Amino acid sequence: MRTIKRFTLVFFLSALLIISACTKNDTPPVEEEENLEEDVIEEEHTFEIDLDVKIEGLIQVANDKVIIDGKTNAPPGSRIHSSAQNQNVAIANFIDVVEVKQDGTFHFEFEQTNEDVHGMLTLSVSDPKALEAYGYHFENVTSSQRYETNQMDHYEIRAYYRLPANAEQPYQFEIEQPEWERPEDYGERAIWLTTEATVNKHYIMIEGESNFIEGTMLHANVLNEKGMIEPLSFDQAVTKPDGTFTFYIPYQQLKPMTVVIEAKMSRNASERPIQLYGKAGELWEGDFVKKDKKETIIEAKIALPLPQITMTTPFTILIAEERLTITLDEKDVIQYNTNQWQTDAETQYENIVQHFCNMHETTFTIQVNDTLLPLLKEATSCENINWETAEQPSTHIQFIIEQMK
């Protein structure tokens, strides 16, 4: 009996010592872990929140590689989502997502394609304090890179960029920080719009200004001289925060064409334009209003009096305010070392001159530097040309056709 009591007492004391030892050994690590967590939380929230959220950076294109070295003032751990389109079709190899580093930087690298790339970088944030300050739908953000989504008062932070098809490499540019200037009648129901067209060998670019509210969907089609729709020549655009918009419309052949721009609420998924203009556009007013079978639409037609000629030499044609300007780069027309014509350049020059030489009710001007002036005059048979010496230094030949007042 005494043996049992002694054993029980020894067992009890041993257990007590073990429990005491464990308690002494476990306490400091728990306290250290709690202190460490507090330090981490404090370190995470030392980030200074700025409501003017930016996506910045440098885009470099070389050796068919696209490298984006970007920076943002959003909190570390945020994500930048990359996407791109050509003719509203996603380009798979530009789809990616990266995390923002502690210093605010991020990096993308893509294989370049031989098509026109319209890229977009979009920010997503998970930091609780940043979200509380920004608003869970970025409604408190003041950035010029804030764009409204299809849902009213739901916004995204985006940066847009464009990589032209077959552009000469290498080249680089900064991500744009847009500046928006809304017209005084922005968002009114009496719609107006103005446009400027630029044509090159790849596409027709239409840049427009309007008082459309942000997020209005616009569509553009091309008609030939017979009023028939040109196949595969179309694009769509969404108006920006100041009502501006841009189309990039592919085309098959250089010839006279008309671009038709339409806005239809039945094609619009954004809540705010539908609320303002009506589900069927019935609240629209102004000179561009047109009644369709089922709804009221906005329609604008832009005549492009382009020459029907074949051009292999790179060119740019600007059409604005009854003035058409064709620009050629001298190096694509004349060989500097011999002062001779480049291959096919003389024929294309003559085709342009003959097309515009006797056009009624227009003035025709050729502007070139004084070095090339004698050479071009000698090659030109048209007598109805106004010759102008370009301001030095100039590396372009310009053909300017204006409607007579």
Beta strands, then each sheet from edge to edge (+ up, - down):
strand 1: 55-62
strand 2: 65-72
strand 3: 79-86
strand 4: 89-90
strand 5: 96-99
strand 6: 105-111
strand 7: 117-124
strand 8: 146-148
strand 9: 155-163
strand 10: 171-174
strand 11: 193-199
strand 12: 203-210
strand 13: 217-223
strand 14: 229-238
strand 15: 245-250
strand 16: 257-263
strand 17: 289-291
strand 18: 296-304
strand 19: 316-320
strand 20: 323-329
strand 21: 334-335
strand 22: 340-341
strand 23: 362-368
strand 24: 386-389
strand 25: 396-403
sheet 1: 6+ 2- 1+ 10-
sheet 2: 4+ 3- 5+
sheet 3: 4+ 3- 7+ 9- 8+
sheet 4: 15+ 12- 11+ 19- 20+ 25- 23+ 24+
sheet 5: 14+ 13- 16+ 18- 17+
sheet 6: 21+ 22-
end
